[in-house]
């Protein structure tokens, strides 16, 4: 009869070594979890809800003029929302611009992202983007990008071959709060700019 210790040496690692590896791996996982949890909590504290600061009105910067024949749309967006007494929930935002025409092209002249205070954070296009019939363009603001704030928005300038072929422009926000997922959309409204 073969001794059990001899059998373990022939067919694999000793049990004490396997247990030691498992304990080390478990410790690394637990430490990693706590590190990530603390980093997320720190980020959430930085963007926790604060009362609005009343500002003395100044002269706002003049908006850039629209491209010839272009129309503009305002789309509400949220880099985070508040829950449970002002604790922030980070959100990922996808701006979707959909050409509704089955035969005509749509031109997206600009997609600009603004923060809660109305300051432009970034422009997504360096040049106009042509969308073919029924095509869609998407623009992403990741959940780790909190620069827009809870009152962020997009201004999308577009033109179509015929005025009746308006695109559908929506922002889709998704996020996780513990084990619960949440998602919602906001739809664009046409605006008049000088």
C-alpha positions, -999 to +999 in steps of 0.1 A: +000+000+000+013+034-010+018+060+018-005+090+014+023+115+017+043+097-011+012+098-033+008+135-029+044+141-037+041+121-069+008+136-081+008+172-070+019+198-045+017+191-008-015+202+008+002+227+031+017+245+000-017+246-017-033+260+014-006+286+017-011+297-020-049+299-015-044+320+016-020+344-002-044+347-032-073+354-008-054+381+010-045+398-022-081+397-034-094+411-001-067+439-001-076+448-037-113+450-029-107+473+000-083+495-020-109+499-048-137+504-024-118+533-007-109+549-040-145+549-051-157+563-018-131+591-021-144+599-055-180+599-043-171+622-014-155+647-039-187+650-058-212+647-029-242+671-032-235+706-022-259+736-021-257+758-052-235+789-048-252+821-058-230+839-083-230+875-093-242+875-129-216+885-154-215+888-191-217+853-205-195+844-234-211+847-267-220+813-282-203+802-313-224+809-344-243+780-360-231+765-393-251+778-422-285+762-422-278+742-391-302+737-362-293+732-325-306+708-299-301+708-261-297+675-244-297+672-205-271+648-192-259+637-157-224+625-147-239+616-114-271+618-095-278+619-057-294+593-035-298+585+002-291+619+016-268+634-010-246+604-017-235+605-053-241+576-078-217+578-108-232+575-143-218+567-177-235+587-205-239+578-241-252+605-264-269+590-294-277+610-326-299+590-349-307+599-385-344+591-389-345+595-427-346+562-447-331+580-477-315+613-468-282+622-452-277+640-419-248+662-410-237+666-374-217+699-373-207+698-336-213+680-304-203+701-273-204+690-237-211+716-209-208+714-172-233+724-145-222+760-146-226+762-184-188+761-192-178+741-222-159+710-211-151+695-245-160+693-281-164+659-296-160+667-333-131+684-351-151+685-384-186+678-395-198+642-394-220+628-422-246+602-412-261+581-439-298+570-439-309+555-406-273+557-393-264+565-357-234+583-341-226+578-304-205+599-280-194+586-246-187+603-213-173+576-190-185+574-154-151+583-140-154+616-158-173+638-133-164+671-150-199+677-162-216+674-129-252+666-121-264+694-144-243+686-175-256+690-210-248+686-247-254+711-275-257+693-309-257+712-341-270+694-371-285+699-406-305+676-429-313+675-466-349+684-458-361+703-427-387+677-419-361+650-413-351+658-377-329+633-359-336+616-326-310+628-301-309+612-267-286+608-237-286+574-220-273+573-185-264+540-167-248+533-134-245+509-105-255+515-068-242+485-049-259+455-065-286+477-081-283+490-117-301+521-129-306+536-163-327+564-178-327+586-209-332+623-217-343+635-251-331+666-269-352+698-273-346+722-302-331+755-292-326+789-309-291+803-308-280+837-322 
